[in-house]
């Protein structure tokens, strides 16, 4: 998750670009950079580290220009140094980028005989594509539009071109981007926080949009290159409102941030350049005989999904426990075990106590947290970041999928270390993880469909979620989300357990959400679905295209998620259960961001 800001103005923009970067520094601080067009000529300055390092360089070598782009980076491709810092140049083109270009290696190979690459980043290919298109005789607008068609992945772009001093080109696919409207200039930013000091009139680009910005105008085109108009949003009410942007609640904003936050998590654990996992220093999976994952609430369900990954891919036994129970059963612990505490805040009292218990027992301990200055991060032997950024909504959304992403990568690392996963397998599954931000973006396009289901769903007094395999804990998580924010009673079950009691609760109209993408357990799950359907349940089936083809007529309602590798499917489907809970709660008029009786961080037992 990186920060982008751009200005097309009438006076020098450098100081304001730097000020914008400071407001975006929470999105990344590995390096930063700025590029301007000075009388039509591209110039830039970059620095490793925080923005104060860039400021120091700009004092020594000032940049002057009335149009510019700037970037603060969280490294995803290539080490965090000045050479890999944005903006990236190729010929006449300068570009800043947030997101992941999935096919950048293929583009590099395609352009290898024509172009020389000087960085390890995926971003550099964008500049080369546009510059090559300009070489072919295309106009700047056509060159930009044509080059976008070559890119696969999730991205937000700001681009300037030599000898075109009046324009910034922008595009959005899976990563947020907004335009700011001024009196005699226009602005571009990753979010409202960057633009709030410059303009109160914002235009949010929608998925697939691209735009051409001048100092007194802007033109927006959709993914089919057709001119479109997007509504102007007036930002008022101070910084908090600006941070919420054009979303009704922080929870919805955080759901929509997940293509970005998952990509940021991946940057810590997957090398996109080599399609391999980075085993955290201090963890030797090869000599472990057990992994113990302890957490509370949503984080516990992330650990429960990860149990399937570690055992099936890593070939290592996994125990997942609720933190509030762990110490009190006096668990039998092996010195060859790795203890992993999972907590968004890193301060959850029960989870922290469990970590201390295991550390005192001589186990190697790790903390998978969102706050790297937290108590768990400080006290564990190894601190594992999820990099999800601040999560304001009490019901965890983006932290959950970032926890899943990090744990999935750790499972791959375990498989490689223990030789239960081949190199080809690592490449395939790493690529599946790299594709996840784009797949999440596609899943978010189901929002209006899910909202329509939620209207009827909100009338229910009770609901059930069913799944098999890794979708069992996802069923638990779906039920928890619904309970947390809508206050509707809900339970998650392993589909095979229906006959052992829960089926007695099914009556006419009872909503049953069945999570069943097509896999080797699909037929068994559908059989269970038919059992509750025969007793009057209203079935909402969450599946993929292959599953829908077989069972479309058996469900009352259907949500078809993008087809993907089963390895990452739990991350994709998590988006659906989050949106279903959110829209149900909105229909009921509950306080979505601050549900009753709940707190963001539970710091007492």
Secondary structure, 3 states (H helix, E strand, C coil): CCEEEEEECCCCCHHHHHHHHHHCHHHCCCEEEEEEEECCEEEEEEEECCHHHHHHHHHHCCCCCCEEEEEEECCCCCCCCCCCCCCEEECCEEEEEEEEECCHHHHHHHHCCCCCCCCCCCCHHHHHHHHHHHHCCCCHHHHHHHHHCCCCEEEEEEEEECCCCCCEEEEEEECCCEEEECCCCEEEECCHHHHCCCCCEEEECCCCCEEEEECCEEEEECCCCCEECCCEEECCCCHHHHHHCCCCCHHHHHHHCHHHHHHHHHHHHEECCCCEECCCCCCCHHHCCEEEEEECHHHHHHHHHHHHHHHHCCCCEEEEEEHHHHHHHCCCCCCCEEEEEEECCCCCHHHHHHHHHHHHCCCEEEEEECCCCCHHHHHCCEEEECCCCCCCCCCCCHHHHHHHHHHHHHHHHHHHHCCCCCHHHHHHHHHHHHHHHHHHHHHHCCHHHHHHHHHHHCCCCEEEEEECCCHHHHHHHHHHHHHHHHCCEEEEEEHHHHHHCHHHHCCCCCEEEEECCCCCCHHHHHHHHHHHHCCCCEEEEEECHHHHHHHHHHCCEEEECCCCCHHHHHHHHHHHHHHHHHHHHHHHCCCCCCCCCCCCCCCCC
